[in-house]
């Protein structure tokens, strides 16, 4: 297992728009000291479509060097192109990452057998764990349970990040495969734990990592009531993430909290004044910011 709490880490940018690798190093270290068992680097939250290959690979290298085994590094190497995904996976393997997050090929809408062939090709270049990332809201295609069963037959496909609120489908993944199930949406972590998930690949853990770790810990110890209470207390952070497309809101939240992760690359844009006010309100209700004086 790659960990119970994996944070899909943002990519900090400097004022010139370049990746701020030193800031990334500091953020990576902060996150593993604040409840995260590991990081997913250059995923959706890391703005992977707007990164060059050299930037992605350098982020992987810096993450491995920064954590030095204190947390796992899962490299986001999936793209809509199988050849490109294979290339990134091979290079990331050489850099020493612990595993790979491979999203369903997007835009070109392959049939189920194409998805399976895509994962097989990637698995051929590494012996490390692959997490299949099912997020139909972004890629249009849902990997159906029957296809996930086929993916589970690939020895190095070890987990599924399920960003889909169909609990029946999540239940089938647990019942019909030996894959580790990760909630791919933060508000699904607790419901998925009840179904047998190992944890979540999260965004909110940038700001509430210790609480999420405590929630999972309580559940593991048989205290579902405490875990449920923590989940309910986290409602403002679930609301925060809905203010605007990810990672716009979480970057704004981090900047408000003094982590200075910079802006975003177009076509993503920074939160506007009204959105920042809503994000601030959520952080205040979480007890992370002192309420502004009236």
N, C-alpha and C positions, 0 to 999 in steps of 0.2 A: 504494500500500500504506500502511496506517495504522500500520505498525510490525511488528516481529517479536515483541516482548514487550509485551503489553498487560496491565496489572494491573486486574482487576475490584476497584475500591477499596471498602473498607468506609466506612460513614457513621458518623463519631464522634458520640456523644451526650454531653451534659453531665449533671451530677448531677440536674438537673430534668427530664431526658428530652428536652430540646430538641436539635435538631441544633447541633453545635458547629462553626460554619463556619470559625472561625479555626483550630481544630485540623485541620479538613479541608484547609485551605490548606497548612498546614505538612506534613501527611502527603503531599499531592499533590506538593509540591516535593521532599520526601525520596525518594519513589518514582522520580521521573524522574532523580534524581541517583544512583540505586542500581539501574540496569539496565533500567528500564522505558522503552520508547519512547513510551508513551502510557497513558492510563487509560480504563477503561470506568466511567462514573459512573452511579449509581443502577440497577445491575443487581441480580441475585439477591443477590450478596455485599453490595451496598449497601442491602439491605432495602427495595427499591423498593415492594413491596406496602404497606409501613407508612409511606410518605412521602406527604405532601400534594403536590399539584401545585406549590404555591408553594415548598415545600422542594426538590423535584426541580429546578425551574428555577433556584433560587438556587445549588444545588450546581453546575449546569452553568455558571452565570455565574462563580462563584468559581474553578472549575477553569480556565476559559478565561483569566481574569485572572491566576491564579497561575502558569500554565505559559508564557503569552505566546509560544507557538510553539516552546518547547523540547521539547514533547511533544504528541502528539495527544490530543484530547478526544473520546471516543465516548460519546454520550448514550444511556442506556437509555430508550427511548421506547415500547417495545412493551408492550401490555397485552392482555387478552382482548377488549377493545372496539376495533373499528377506528376509530370516531369519536374516541375518547379518544386513541388512538395517533397519529392524524393531528394532533390538537390539540397534543399534546406535541412532536411532530416539528416542526411549524410554528414553535412558540415557541422550541424549542431552536435551530433553524436561524437565527432572528433574533439569538440570543445569540452566534452565531459558532462553534459546535462544528464539529468536523472530520468527523464521521460519526455514524451511529446504529446501535445494537444493537437489533434487533427480534426478540423471542422469538416462537415459535409461539403463537398464541392458545390460552390454556389454559382448562381447565374445560369450555368449551362444545363442544369436540371437532368443529370444522368439517371438512367433507370437503376433499379436496385442492384442488378448484377454489375453495373458500372461502378457503383459505390463500393461494392465488395472488392472488385478488381483494383480500385484506387487504393484501398487500405492494404491489400496484399502487396502491392508494389512498394508501398512505403515500408511495410514490415520487413521486406526483403533486405533493407539496408541497415537494420539495427536490431539488436537483441534486447533493447530496453523497452520499458512499458509504453504503450500507446493508449491515450485516452481519446475515444471517439466522442466528438462534440456534436450533439444533435440539437440544433437551434432553428426549428422551422420558421419562426417569426422573422429571421434574417435571411435564411437561404432558400425559403419557399418549400423545400422538400422536407418531409418528416421521415426519418429512418424508422420504418415500421418494426414492431417487435420481431417479426419473422426474419428481417434482415439483420437486426442486432444479434439474433441467435447465430446467424451465419458469421458475423464478424467475430463473435466469441470463439469460433473455431480456429481463428488465427492466433497462434500461441502468444504473440506479444501484444495483442489487443487485450488489455487487462481491466479497462474501466470505461464507463460512459459518463460524460457530463451532459445531463439531460435538462436543457433549458426549455421545458415544455410542461405545462401544468396538468397534463392528463395523468392522474394518479393511477388509473387502471394500467396504463402503459408502463409506468414506473414499477408497479407491482409485478408485472409480467417479466420485466428485466431481472428483477431479484429472483423470481421463482424459476425462470427458465434458463438462466445463465449463471456462471460463477463470476461475472464481472462485478467490480466495485462500482456502486452507483453514487454519483455526486450530483447534488442539486446544482443546476446551472443558473437558477434565479434565486436571489437571496431570500425571498419570502417563502421559498419552497424547502429550505433546509430542515426546519422542524417537521413539516408533513412528510418529507422524504425519510427522515430518521425513523419515523413511526412505521415506515414500509420496509426498513432494513438498509437504508443508505449508510455509507461510511462517513459522509459529511458533505461539504459543498465547495465549489469553485466560486469564490465570492468577490464582490466589489465593495460591499459595505464594510468589510473587514479592514479597509484602509483607515476607517475611523472608529469602528467598534469591535476590533479584533478580539480583545480580552473577553468581551461579553459573549461573543459567538462561541469562543473556545469553552467558556464556562457553561453555556447552554448545552453544547454537545457532551461535555464532561458529565453534567448532571444527568443527561439522558442515559449515558453509558453506565452510570452508577445506579440506574433504576429509579431515579427521581424525575419522572416525566412531568410532574406538576411544576417543579421548579423550572425545568426546561421550557415548558409551555409559558410560564410567567415571563421568563426572559424574552421569549419570542414576542410576546405581546408588548413588552416594554420597548422593543426595537421597532415598533410600528413607524415612528417618525423617520427612521433611516430608510425604510421601504418607501415611504412617501417622498423622501429626498431624491431617491434614484429615479422617480417618475417625473421629476420636474422637467427634465429635458433628456434627449437622446444620450445614452452612455457613450463616452465618458465625460460629457460636458458637465453634468452635475457633480460628479465625484471630484473632478479637478477643481471646480469652484470651491467645494467644501474643503479640500486639502489646502488650497490657497488661503481661505478664511482662517484655517487653523494654524497657519504659519509654516506650512511645508514647502511652499513656493515651487510648485511643479510647472509653472508657466501656462501657456495657452495651448491651443490645438492647431492642427493643420487643416486647411480647407480641403474638403467642403464642410468640415466641422467648424463651429464658431464658438466663441466664449459665451458663457451665460450673460444675459442682459440684466439690467438693473432690477427688474421685477423678479426674475428668476433667482438672482442672488439674494433678494429679500426673503423669498420662500425657503431657500436653502439655509440661510442664516436662522430662520425660525425653527426649522427642523433640528439644527444643531443645538439651538438653545433648549429645545424640549428634551433633547437627549442629555443635556447637562454638560455639553462639550464646549459651549460658548456662554459667557455671561450675557444675560439679556441686555440689549442696548438701553440706555437711559431714555426715558420718554421726554 
